[in-house]
Amino acid sequence: MVLRRVVVTGLGALTPIGNNIEEYWNGLINGVSGAAPITYFDASKFKTQFACELKNFNAEDFLDRKEARKMDRYAQYAMVSSDEAVNDAGFNFEKLDKDRVGVIWGSGIGGLETFQIEVLNFAAGDGTPKFNPFFIPKMIADIAGGHISIKYGFRGPNFTTVSACASSTNAIIDAFNYIRLGHADAMVTGGSEAAVTIAGMGGFNAMHALSTRNDDPKTASRPMDKDRDGFVLGEGAGALVLEEYEHAIARGAKIYCEIGGGGMSADAHHITAPHPEGLGAKNVMLNCLRDAGLQPTDVDGVNMHGTSTPLGDMAESKAILHVFGDHAYTMNLNSTKSMTGHLLGAAGAVETISSILSMKHGIVPPTINHFTNDESIDTKLNFTFNQAQKREMNVVMSNTFGFGGHNACVLVKKLEI
């Protein structure tokens, strides 16, 4: 069977450092930190009192007020980012076969805030069950994809992937496969998350997963730095329109790049900690390269999972050295989580978008907040510390790893006609 080629024709982003693609990219290349004290609730008694929230975002600027109230924030974010991506793709809806366009979305948690509000309201009452009739439709993790398909009338494959922090990368890979196997001509894919809540912050704090650098939030996300002390929770969404190559060419679409391949693996080691030698991370990158039919020496850069956790950064660095050998020293590695924080189920989408824009502009965004080398991580590797670097990028990989040992990697490459 001949697999069809898949290209990217639309992008949309809603992030802590920019509320659209242009703002997001400007934030990335200028090394902007999205971390700041939490405004959504009183976090004064929490171990971590800061996060990477969205800035100057009002859902009603984009959505009908009545419809917005029927959505959890994670679904609102999905609608805003996907609208930007669909508009960017420039479809002629009168000619588009909507039976051949689907939506595969990712979210690690879904409507956490909605669940929190409804349970707290019930607990504060007299035991009489009084719940919002939209409680379940707002909370469930699959509803964002449903809203997107309903808005545009896309009747192709539609489901949600849930693999913690790997969710939206898994969604992109699934969308890629559905198109190249002939089940769809185009897919809206990506992911969204809105876990900056009482339950989200409290839960991650209880695990000792978050940075507690309350005295200096902007520098708290420190991937590969000796003094890193955990990740910074972020929120937002990233959306991509994937399209079969000939379908895109036939309608004269703008093409950003080609999806070269996708890899998946499991650590089979621990529910939260990575394999100490990065075994799952190594396997997922090798699987991705194999799927793309490329050699390690073909790759110019890797957008690392790079969460700023003591164990995670070290394991991923070991895996990169194992996969790429001496070529690793010629590559640009970076972690955009140093700026956006960790968007959990949306991370893979916003980081794949960063990789695509890096190829388009010939600039590698920095890994900010590096102050002290960690001798347990090979200091000869180029992590693009603190300043963006100009470089022609033809092939870039993006890693995402989730609790439960879920690993996903997507490879994007410049289009070869």
Residue pairs with C-beta under 8 A, 6 or more apart in sequence:
3 180
3 181
4 179
4 180
4 181
4 182
4 244
4 245
4 246
5 180
5 244
5 245
5 246
5 258
6 176
6 179
6 180
6 242
6 243
6 244
6 245
6 258
6 259
7 242
7 243
7 244
7 245
7 248
7 255
7 256
7 257
7 258
7 259
7 415
8 240
8 241
8 242
8 243
8 255
8 256
8 257
8 258
8 259
8 356
8 412
9 88
9 89
9 90
9 186
9 241
9 242
9 243
9 248
9 253
9 254
9 255
9 256
10 84
10 85
10 86
10 87
10 88
10 89
10 90
10 239
10 240
10 241
11 21
11 84
11 85
11 88
11 239
11 240
11 241
11 256
11 353
11 356
11 357
12 20
12 21
12 80
12 81
12 82
12 83
12 84
12 85
12 86
12 88
12 190
12 237
12 238
12 239
12 240
13 19
13 20
13 21
13 24
13 81
13 84
13 236
13 237
13 238
13 239
13 350
13 353
14 20
14 54
14 57
14 77
14 80
14 81
14 84
14 192
14 236
14 237
14 238
15 24
15 27
15 34
15 54
15 234
15 236
15 237
15 238
15 340
15 343
15 350
16 34
16 35
16 52
16 53
16 54
16 55
16 234
16 235
16 236
16 339
16 340
16 341
17 23
17 24
17 27
17 28
17 32
17 33
17 34
17 52
17 339
17 340
18 24
18 25
18 26
18 27
19 54
19 55
19 56
19 57
20 84
21 84
21 88
21 353
21 357
24 350
24 353
24 354
25 357
25 361
26 32
27 34
27 339
28 336
28 339
28 354
28 357
28 365
28 388
29 361
29 363
29 365
29 366
29 388
30 388
31 339
31 365
31 366
31 368
31 386
31 387
31 388
32 339
33 217
33 218
33 219
33 221
33 338
33 339
33 368
33 369
34 52
34 53
34 55
34 234
34 339
34 340
34 341
35 50
35 51
35 52
35 217
35 218
35 220
35 221
35 232
35 341
36 50
36 51
36 52
36 53
36 217
36 218
37 43
37 49
37 50
37 217
38 46
38 49
38 50
38 51
38 53
38 196
38 201
39 53
40 53
40 196
40 197
41 197
41 198
43 49
43 50
43 201
46 201
46 202
46 205
47 205
47 210
47 212
48 201
48 204
48 205
48 210
48 211
48 212
48 214
48 233
49 214
50 213
50 214
50 217
50 220
50 232
51 196
51 201
51 232
51 233
51 234
51 235
51 341
52 196
52 221
52 232
52 233
52 234
52 235
52 340
52 341
52 343
53 196
53 235
54 77
54 235
54 236
59 68
59 71
59 73
59 76
59 80
60 68
62 76
62 79
62 80
62 83
63 71
63 76
63 79
63 80
68 76
69 134
70 134
70 137
70 138
71 79
71 138
71 143
71 147
72 110
72 111
72 112
72 113
72 114
72 138
72 139
72 143
72 194
73 113
73 194
73 235
74 107
74 109
74 110
74 111
74 112
74 113
74 144
74 192
74 193
74 194
74 237
75 111
75 138
75 143
75 144
75 147
75 192
76 194
77 192
77 193
77 194
77 235
77 236
77 237
77 346
78 105
78 107
78 144
78 145
78 147
78 148
78 190
78 191
78 192
78 237
78 239
79 144
79 147
79 148
79 151
80 237
81 190
81 192
81 236
81 237
81 238
81 239
82 103
82 148
82 188
82 190
82 237
82 239
83 151
84 239
85 188
85 190
85 239
85 240
85 241
86 152
86 188
86 239
86 241
88 241
88 254
89 186
89 241
89 243
89 253
90 253
90 254
91 186
91 251
92 251
93 152
95 251
96 186
97 185
98 152
98 153
98 154
98 155
98 156
99 155
99 156
100 156
100 184
100 185
100 186
101 152
101 154
101 155
101 156
101 184
101 185
101 186
101 187
101 188
102 149
102 154
102 155
102 156
102 157
102 158
102 175
102 178
102 183
102 184
102 186
102 187
102 188
103 145
103 148
103 149
103 154
103 156
103 157
103 158
103 187
103 188
103 189
104 145
104 157
104 158
104 159
104 160
104 161
104 171
104 174
104 175
104 178
104 187
104 188
104 189
105 142
105 144
105 145
105 148
105 160
105 161
105 168
105 171
105 188
105 189
105 190
105 191
105 192
106 160
106 161
106 162
106 163
106 167
106 168
106 169
106 170
106 171
106 172
106 189
106 190
106 191
106 192
106 345
106 346
106 348
106 349
107 141
107 144
107 160
107 162
107 167
107 168
107 191
107 192
107 193
107 345
107 346
108 162
108 163
108 164
108 165
108 167
108 191
108 193
108 195
108 344
108 345
108 402
109 141
109 193
109 195
109 200
109 344
109 345
110 139
110 140
110 141
110 142
110 143
110 162
111 138
111 139
111 140
111 141
111 143
111 194
112 194
112 195
112 197
112 199
112 200
113 194
113 197
113 199
114 135
114 138
114 139
115 139
115 199
116 197
116 198
116 199
118 131
118 132
118 135
118 139
121 130
121 131
122 129
122 130
122 131
132 138
137 143
141 160
141 162
142 159
142 160
144 160
144 192
145 158
145 159
145 160
146 158
148 154
148 188
149 155
149 158
152 188
154 188
156 178
156 183
156 184
156 186
156 187
157 178
157 183
157 184
157 187
160 171
161 167
161 168
161 170
161 171
161 174
162 345
163 170
163 402
163 404
163 406
163 408
164 344
164 345
164 402
164 403
164 404
164 406
165 305
165 307
165 342
165 344
165 345
165 347
165 348
165 400
165 401
165 402
165 403
165 406
166 348
166 400
166 401
166 402
166 406
166 407
166 408
167 191
167 344
167 345
167 346
167 348
167 402
168 189
168 190
168 191
168 238
168 345
168 346
168 347
168 348
168 349
168 352
168 400
169 262
169 347
169 348
169 349
169 352
169 398
169 400
169 408
169 409
169 410
170 264
170 348
170 406
170 408
171 189
171 190
171 191
171 348
171 349
172 189
172 190
172 240
172 242
172 259
172 262
172 348
172 349
172 352
172 410
173 262
173 263
173 264
173 408
173 410
174 189
175 184
175 187
175 188
175 189
175 240
175 242
176 242
176 259
176 262
176 410
177 262
178 184
178 187
179 185
179 186
179 187
179 242
179 243
179 244
180 244
184 244
185 243
185 244
185 247
186 241
186 242
186 243
186 244
186 247
187 241
187 242
187 243
188 239
188 240
188 241
189 239
189 240
189 241
189 242
189 349
190 237
190 238
190 239
190 240
190 346
190 349
191 237
191 238
191 343
191 345
191 346
191 347
191 348
191 349
192 236
192 237
192 238
192 345
192 346
193 234
193 235
193 236
193 237
193 343
193 344
193 345
193 346
193 347
194 235
195 233
195 235
195 344
196 233
196 234
196 235
200 233
201 210
201 233
204 210
204 233
207 272
208 230
209 230
209 231
209 272
209 309
210 230
210 231
210 232
210 233
211 220
211 221
211 222
211 228
211 229
211 230
211 231
211 232
211 308
212 229
212 230
213 219
213 220
213 229
217 232
218 369
219 368
219 369
219 371
220 229
220 232
220 308
220 369
221 231
221 232
221 308
221 337
221 338
221 339
221 341
221 342
221 368
221 369
222 228
222 229
222 308
222 338
222 369
222 370
222 371
223 304
223 306
223 307
223 308
223 313
223 335
223 337
223 338
223 367
223 369
223 370
223 383
224 306
224 313
224 317
224 335
224 367
224 370
224 374
224 377
224 383
224 385
225 308
225 369
225 370
225 371
225 372
225 374
226 371
226 372
226 373
226 374
226 375
227 371
227 372
228 308
228 309
228 310
228 313
228 374
229 308
229 310
230 308
230 309
231 307
231 308
231 309
231 337
231 341
231 342
232 308
232 337
232 341
232 342
233 341
233 342
233 344
234 337
234 340
234 341
234 342
234 343
234 344
234 347
235 343
235 346
236 340
236 343
236 346
236 350
237 346
237 349
237 350
238 343
238 346
238 348
238 349
238 350
238 351
238 352
238 353
239 349
240 349
240 352
240 353
242 259
243 253
245 258
248 255
255 415
256 356
256 359
256 360
257 356
257 359
257 360
257 412
257 413
257 414
257 415
258 412
258 413
258 414
258 415
258 416
259 410
259 411
259 412
260 291
260 292
260 293
260 294
260 395
260 411
260 412
260 413
261 288
261 289
261 290
261 291
261 292
261 293
261 294
261 410
261 411
262 288
262 291
262 408
262 409
262 410
262 411
263 283
263 284
263 285
263 286
263 287
263 288
263 289
263 290
263 291
263 407
263 408
263 409
263 410
263 411
264 284
264 287
264 406
264 407
264 408
264 409
265 280
265 283
265 284
265 287
265 407
266 280
266 405
266 406
266 407
267 274
267 275
267 279
267 280
267 401
267 405
267 407
268 280
268 405
269 275
269 279
269 280
269 405
270 405
271 403
271 404
271 405
272 403
273 311
274 280
274 281
274 311
274 312
274 315
274 316
274 401
274 405
275 281
275 315
275 405
276 311
276 315
277 315
277 318
277 319
278 315
278 316
278 317
278 318
278 319
278 320
278 322
279 319
280 401
280 405
280 407
281 305
281 315
281 316
281 319
281 320
281 399
281 401
281 407
282 318
282 319
282 322
282 323
283 407
284 399
284 401
284 407
284 408
284 409
285 302
285 319
285 320
285 323
285 397
285 399
285 409
286 323
287 409
288 397
288 409
288 410
288 411
289 295
289 296
289 299
289 323
289 411
291 411
292 411
292 413
294 395
294 411
294 413
296 323
296 324
296 325
296 327
297 324
297 327
298 394
298 395
299 324
299 327
299 331
299 395
299 396
299 397
299 411
300 331
300 332
300 391
300 392
300 393
300 394
300 395
300 396
301 331
301 332
301 333
301 334
301 355
301 358
301 364
301 391
301 393
301 396
301 397
302 320
302 331
302 333
302 334
302 396
302 397
302 398
302 399
303 334
303 335
303 336
303 351
303 352
303 354
303 355
303 358
303 396
303 397
303 398
303 399
304 313
304 316
304 320
304 333
304 334
304 335
304 399
305 312
305 316
305 335
305 337
305 347
305 399
305 400
305 401
306 312
306 313
306 316
306 334
306 335
306 337
306 338
306 367
307 313
307 335
307 337
307 342
308 335
308 337
308 338
312 401
313 335
313 374
313 377
314 374
314 376
314 377
316 399
316 401
317 377
317 378
317 381
320 328
320 333
320 381
321 328
321 378
321 381
324 331
328 381
329 380
329 381
329 382
331 382
332 364
332 382
332 384
332 389
332 391
332 393
333 367
333 381
333 382
333 383
333 384
334 364
334 365
334 366
334 367
334 383
334 384
335 367
335 383
336 350
336 351
336 354
336 365
336 367
337 347
337 351
338 366
338 367
338 368
338 369
339 365
339 368
340 350
343 350
347 400
348 398
348 400
348 408
348 410
351 398
351 400
352 398
352 410
352 412
354 365
354 398
355 396
355 397
355 398
355 412
356 396
356 412
358 364
358 365
358 393
358 396
359 393
359 394
359 396
359 412
359 413
359 414
362 390
362 391
362 392
362 393
363 388
363 389
363 390
363 391
364 384
364 388
364 389
364 390
364 391
364 393
365 384
365 388
366 384
366 385
366 386
366 387
366 388
366 389
367 383
367 384
367 385
367 386
368 385
368 386
369 386
370 383
370 385
370 386
373 379
393 414
394 413
394 414
395 411
395 412
395 413
395 414
396 411
396 412
396 413
397 409
397 410
397 411
397 412
398 409
398 410
398 411
398 412
399 407
399 408
399 409
400 407
400 408
400 409
401 407
401 408
402 408
